[in-house]
Amino acid sequence: MKFMTTIPARLNESKDKLVILDQTLLPEEELFLELDHREEIWEAIKMLRVRGAPAIGVAAAYGLYVTARKIETASTEEFVAEFMKLKDYFATSRPTAVNLFWALDRMEARLKQEGDKPVPELKHALLEESEAIFQEDQEMGLAIGEYGLSLLKPNMGLLTHCNAGGLATSGYGTALAPIYAGHAKDYNFKVFADETRPLLQGSRLTAYELHKAGIDVTVICDNMASIVMREGKIDAVLVGCDRIAANGDTANKIGTSGVAILAKEYGIPFYVLGPTSTIDMNTPTGAEIEIELRDDEEISMGFGKRTAPKGVKTYNPAFDVTDAKYIDAIITEKGILRAPYTESIKKAMES
Ligand code: MRU
C-alpha cells in the first residue's frame, strides 16, 4: 500500500537528524526542517510544527535518538544519566497526547534492557527502537484503515474533526485511514472537514491531504456541524484521539466532544480511531487527563490578525474529553472495540 501523504517525522538518510515537515506553514508551503538540537526539537513539538499524537511519539523517539547519539562519554552510567535528562526534557513539551510519553518510556525501556553494554551499542539500540516505533506506526495505520472501512459503505458522507491523517502519523493516519482505504476501492466518500479553530488543523491539514489524494472534501466551519448532520449529509463521524482512558473516555482536539453529542442527537455513529499506544491504562477516566492550555494569542491574534480586543481575556484549552457513552466504537490496530469499554479495552491491551 502506498502512503498517501508526506511523512511528517522521519530520520534523514545519514540517520543523524530528525526531519520534520513544518506543519505550521501548510497548506501554503512544504518546508522540511532537519533538527538535531534538543531545544529545536522541543520547540517543533511545542509549536505544532510536528503534531498529532502518533507523529509526536515518532518525533520524540527520533528526537531522543539524534540528541542521545551526540552524548560524548565512554561511561555507560554517564550516558544513561544524560539520556534521562533528555527524556525528561522532551516530556515537558506537550501534556495531553500520551503517545509522547509512551514513546519516551519505550526508548528508556530499551536502553535499560541493554544493561551495561558499551555506549556505541546503546546508541545503536536506541536507533533500532526509534525505527521500530516508526515502522509500527505505519503498520497500525493500515490495520486501522481496514477495520474502519468494514464499518463504512460506498458513497457515505463522513465528518472529521482536526487532522488525524497521514500528517499526524507516519503516513496513513487513523481517522483518515479508512477514507484512504475506501478511496483505493472507489468508495466515493464525501468528506466534511471541520476547520477546527483556533489552529485550523481541519482546513489547513485535513483538507490539504485529502484534496491532494483526490478525495472529495468540503471544509466547514466548526459551528456548521449541526446543519450538515441535520441535512442528512453525514452518515458517520470519524475522529482521532490523543489519550484514551481505561474506561473509554477520549481526549481529542477541542470541539470533538461537541461533535459527539451532536452525532448522538442525530443518530449518527461516532467512531474514535487510534493505535493502542494512545490508550493509557494508568488513566482510569477522562477526568484525570491533563488538558493542554495554550497561548491566548492563538485566539486573539490568530495567524497574525487581531480577532479579539487587545487585553480581553481568552480561554484556550487545546483538547476536550468525549465521554465514552457517546462513542459507538474505538477502532484500533487490534480490532474494533465496543462498550463496555472497561472490558474491551482491557482485553485488547492484554492481547
Ligand atoms: O494539537 P494537535 O494538532 O496535535 O491535535 C491533534 C489531534 O487532536 C488529533 O486528532 C489526534 O492527535 C489524533 S492524530 C492521529
Boltz pocket constraint, residues with backbone or C-beta under 6 A from the ligand:
constraints:
  - pocket:
      binder: B
      contacts: [[A, 48], [A, 50], [A, 51], [A, 52], [A, 53], [A, 54], [A, 97], [A, 161], [A, 162], [A, 163], [A, 164], [A, 165], [A, 168], [A, 169], [A, 173], [A, 174], [A, 175], [A, 201], [A, 239], [A, 240], [A, 241], [A, 242], [A, 252], [A, 253], [A, 254], [A, 273], [A, 318]]
      max_distance: 6.0
